């Protein structure tokens, strides 16, 4: 059981009786992305506002968080009062009854201020089951100074063919600058988050309308060939160890001419306090190949309350606080508006201070979020929703397995064909065993 108390003080009750005033201890599981680390640093601000609640943190890398929280929730282990989850898990876990709905939010929360596609992604049967801490699409980061020096110009809508040619021209190992940096760490939310969008825009899909896997199609083959060519020839060494945080640090330290990834990283790489290249960062749409469908994703890191928490009221106070307009303003005023949590509220994008600080990427972020369509992630029709994931319970295992094969190909342990054939076989077996189709 996780009913733990810290003695906040002792008072004398009626008739001289002594009673303990206990502070509720909330245990929060979250990811080690910069925005969440910033939230942890504001613990004292929350505890000052709610002196009867104390916060305990379990901050971990993305892959570890996904695995640990999923197991904890699914087995009713009860380790956490608040969990960080995303757009894939929220409706699935809500359907399973694993997390509590956020109905009857106070008027001051202003739920209609939450950006509509993000609200929809975190809902099930019309009810919100998680509140967004930040939300994102994906786009292309590039070094304006390096492009200018090389005499090339990044178009507003680059293609993967153009990205490849720029990476070749800008690759400069002698000065510790890679032509491009991309996620290579295996995981459905790491290398596969980007790679799935590449598959989409190259004309591929996970499944046809009959739920039959298509991982050996030309779309998958072209996407993987392009991905491997970029990272093997123009990317950093040891790419299979690089997830979002690692690549963000590489870019902000000046080691990448380009980076295709989450829009949520824009504040970090644009802040002179955390980025050596802040004044030289440019932004463009995520690259396309054969189709725009699914070329950029829609995601939200959100906060949810497990159904078995012993401290639901206190947990709700924390989640509402950490996802409120007031929290956005707190971060903006305390740490600079460039660091305000992005992608969640319309009011953030109409705030003059935020628009001034995030002028290079704010409008593009909003456009990308609004144009990402989880219902039409591919050129060909599919039986699933989701852009950088397939919204089925089996996808965490499928994405992890295929992500391992993609990483193995990147490490030179498999060819493109071997990685895709192994992935096809594994996915086919899982889907047949799960009853999606039989053959």
Residue pairs with C-beta under 8 A, 6 or more apart in sequence:
1 78
1 310
2 27
2 78
2 79
2 81
2 310
3 310
4 25
5 20
5 22
5 23
5 24
5 25
6 22
6 23
6 25
6 54
7 20
7 21
7 22
7 23
8 20
8 21
8 22
8 23
8 51
8 52
9 20
9 21
10 18
10 19
10 20
10 21
11 18
11 19
11 21
12 18
13 19
21 52
23 51
23 52
23 53
23 54
24 52
24 53
24 54
24 311
24 314
25 54
25 56
25 311
26 53
26 54
26 55
26 56
26 81
26 82
26 311
26 314
26 315
26 318
27 56
27 57
27 58
27 79
27 80
27 81
27 82
28 55
28 56
28 57
28 58
28 80
28 81
28 82
28 83
28 84
28 318
29 58
29 60
29 65
29 68
29 69
29 72
29 79
29 80
29 82
29 83
29 84
30 36
30 39
30 40
30 57
30 58
30 59
30 60
30 65
30 84
31 59
31 60
31 61
31 62
31 65
31 84
31 301
32 59
32 60
32 61
32 62
32 245
33 62
33 244
33 245
33 264
33 301
34 245
34 248
34 268
34 274
34 339
35 133
35 134
35 264
35 301
35 339
35 341
36 59
36 84
36 133
36 301
37 59
38 331
38 335
38 339
39 133
39 322
40 57
40 59
42 330
42 331
42 334
43 55
43 57
45 330
46 53
46 55
46 318
46 321
46 322
47 53
47 54
47 55
49 321
50 314
50 317
50 318
50 321
52 314
53 314
53 317
53 318
55 318
58 79
58 80
60 68
61 243
61 245
62 187
62 189
62 190
62 243
62 244
62 245
63 185
63 187
63 189
63 190
63 243
65 84
66 187
66 188
66 189
66 396
69 80
69 83
69 84
69 85
70 89
70 396
71 77
72 78
72 79
72 80
72 83
72 306
73 83
73 93
73 98
73 99
73 306
74 98
76 308
78 306
78 308
78 309
78 310
80 306
80 309
81 305
81 306
81 309
81 310
81 311
81 314
81 315
82 303
82 304
82 305
82 309
82 315
82 318
82 319
83 99
83 303
83 304
83 305
83 306
84 133
84 301
84 302
84 303
84 304
85 93
85 99
85 130
85 301
85 302
85 304
86 189
86 299
86 300
86 301
86 302
87 121
87 122
87 298
87 299
87 300
87 302
87 386
87 389
88 386
88 389
88 391
88 395
88 396
90 99
90 121
90 122
90 123
90 124
90 129
90 130
90 302
90 304
91 122
91 123
91 124
91 129
91 391
92 391
92 392
92 393
93 99
93 129
93 304
94 101
94 124
94 125
94 127
94 129
95 124
97 307
98 306
98 307
99 129
99 130
99 304
99 305
99 306
99 307
100 129
100 304
100 305
100 306
100 307
100 309
100 312
101 127
101 128
101 129
102 127
102 128
102 129
102 130
102 131
102 316
102 319
103 127
103 128
105 111
105 128
105 320
106 320
108 324
109 320
109 324
110 325
110 347
111 119
111 128
113 325
113 345
113 346
113 347
114 131
114 132
114 344
114 345
114 346
115 135
115 343
115 344
115 345
115 346
115 366
115 369
115 370
117 298
117 369
117 370
117 372
118 132
118 135
118 298
118 300
118 343
118 344
118 369
119 128
119 132
121 135
121 298
121 299
121 300
121 374
122 128
122 129
122 130
122 131
122 132
122 300
122 302
123 129
129 304
130 300
130 302
130 303
130 304
131 302
131 303
131 304
131 319
131 320
131 323
132 300
132 301
132 302
132 323
132 343
132 344
133 300
133 301
133 302
133 303
133 322
133 323
133 341
133 344
134 264
134 300
134 301
134 341
134 342
134 343
134 344
135 264
135 298
135 299
135 300
135 301
135 342
135 343
135 344
135 369
136 262
136 263
136 264
136 297
136 298
136 299
136 300
136 342
136 343
136 365
136 369
137 262
137 263
137 286
137 296
137 297
137 298
137 299
137 343
137 365
137 368
137 369
137 371
137 372
138 194
138 197
138 260
138 261
138 262
138 263
138 286
138 296
138 297
138 368
138 388
139 260
139 263
139 283
139 284
139 285
139 286
139 296
139 361
139 364
139 365
139 368
140 154
140 158
140 163
140 258
140 259
140 260
140 283
140 284
140 285
140 286
140 287
141 251
141 256
141 258
141 259
141 260
141 261
141 265
141 266
141 269
141 281
141 282
141 283
142 154
142 166
142 257
142 258
142 259
142 281
142 282
142 283
142 284
143 170
143 256
143 257
143 258
143 277
143 280
143 281
143 282
144 280
144 281
144 282
145 277
145 280
146 170
146 177
146 257
146 280
147 153
147 154
147 166
147 170
147 257
147 282
150 169
150 170
152 166
152 169
154 166
154 282
154 284
155 162
155 284
156 284
156 285
157 284
157 285
157 288
158 166
158 284
158 285
158 287
158 288
159 287
159 288
159 289
160 198
160 201
160 202
160 226
160 287
160 288
160 289
161 289
162 287
163 180
163 230
163 258
163 260
163 287
164 226
164 229
164 230
166 179
166 180
166 257
166 258
167 179
167 180
167 230
167 233
167 234
167 257
167 258
168 179
168 233
168 234
169 179
170 177
170 179
170 180
170 234
170 257
170 258
171 177
171 178
171 179
171 180
171 233
171 234
171 257
172 179
172 257
176 254
176 255
177 254
177 255
177 256
177 257
178 234
178 235
178 236
178 250
178 255
178 256
178 257
179 230
179 233
179 234
179 235
179 257
179 258
180 230
180 231
180 234
180 235
180 256
180 257
180 258
180 259
180 260
181 235
181 236
181 239
181 242
181 247
181 250
181 251
181 255
181 256
181 258
181 259
182 194
182 227
182 230
182 231
182 235
182 239
182 247
182 259
182 260
182 261
183 190
183 191
183 193
183 194
183 242
183 243
183 244
183 247
183 261
184 191
184 231
184 235
184 239
184 240
184 241
184 242
184 407
184 410
185 191
185 240
185 241
185 242
185 243
185 246
185 407
186 192
186 240
186 400
186 403
186 404
186 406
186 407
187 243
187 399
187 400
187 403
188 389
188 395
188 396
188 398
188 399
188 400
188 402
188 403
189 389
189 399
190 243
190 244
190 403
191 403
191 406
191 407
191 410
192 388
192 389
192 399
192 402
192 403
192 406
193 262
193 297
193 299
193 388
193 389
194 260
194 261
194 388
195 223
195 224
195 227
195 403
195 406
196 294
196 297
196 387
196 388
196 389
196 399
197 286
197 294
197 295
197 296
197 297
197 387
197 388
198 223
198 226
198 227
198 289
199 205
199 206
199 219
199 220
199 223
199 294
200 291
200 293
200 294
200 295
200 377
200 378
200 379
200 387
201 223
201 287
201 288
201 289
201 290
201 291
201 292
201 293
201 294
201 295
202 218
202 219
202 220
202 222
202 223
202 226
202 289
202 290
203 217
203 218
203 219
203 222
203 289
203 290
203 291
203 378
203 379
203 380
204 214
204 217
204 218
204 219
204 220
204 222
204 223
204 378
205 214
205 217
205 219
205 377
205 378
205 380
205 382
206 213
206 214
206 215
206 382
206 384
206 390
206 398
206 427
207 213
207 214
207 382
207 383
207 384
207 390
207 431
207 436
208 214
208 380
208 382
208 383
209 381
209 382
209 383
210 383
210 437
211 383
211 431
211 436
211 437
212 428
212 431
212 437
212 439
213 424
213 427
213 428
213 431
214 220
215 402
215 420
215 423
215 424
215 427
216 417
216 420
216 421
216 424
219 290
220 420
221 416
221 417
221 420
222 289
223 289
224 406
224 409
224 416
224 419
224 420
225 416
226 289
227 406
227 410
228 409
228 410
228 416
231 239
231 410
232 410
232 412
236 242
236 250
236 255
236 256
239 410
240 407
240 410
240 411
242 250
244 261
244 262
244 265
247 256
247 259
247 261
248 259
248 261
248 265
248 268
248 269
250 256
250 259
251 259
251 265
251 269
251 275
251 277
252 268
252 269
252 274
252 275
252 276
252 277
252 278
253 275
253 276
253 277
254 276
254 277
259 265
260 286
260 287
262 297
262 299
263 342
263 343
263 361
263 364
263 365
263 368
263 369
264 342
264 343
266 281
266 283
266 342
266 358
266 360
266 361
266 365
267 338
267 339
267 340
267 342
267 358
268 274
268 275
268 339
269 275
269 277
269 278
269 281
270 278
270 281
270 338
270 358
270 360
270 361
271 278
271 336
271 338
271 339
272 278
272 279
273 336
275 281
281 360
282 360
283 360
283 361
283 364
284 364
285 295
285 296
285 364
285 368
286 295
286 296
286 368
287 295
288 295
289 295
290 379
291 378
291 379
293 373
293 376
293 377
293 378
293 379
294 376
294 377
294 378
294 387
296 368
296 371
296 372
296 387
297 372
297 387
297 388
298 369
298 372
298 374
298 387
299 388
300 343
300 344
302 323
303 318
303 319
303 322
303 323
304 319
305 312
305 315
305 316
305 319
309 315
321 327
323 344
325 345
325 347
327 341
328 340
328 341
328 344
328 345
328 347
328 348
329 340
331 339
331 340
331 341
332 339
332 340
332 351
332 353
332 354
332 357
336 357
337 351
337 353
337 354
337 356
337 357
337 358
338 357
338 358
340 348
340 354
340 357
340 358
341 348
342 348
342 358
342 362
342 365
343 365
343 369
348 354
349 355
349 362
349 363
349 366
354 362
355 362
358 365
372 387
373 387
374 385
374 386
374 387
374 391
375 385
377 384
377 385
377 386
377 387
384 390
384 391
384 392
385 391
386 395
389 395
389 399
390 398
390 399
394 430
394 431
394 434
397 430
398 426
398 427
398 430
401 423
401 426
401 427
401 430
402 423
402 426
402 427
405 414
405 419
405 420
405 422
405 423
405 426
406 419
406 423
408 414
408 419
409 415
409 416
409 418
409 419
414 422
431 437
432 438
432 439
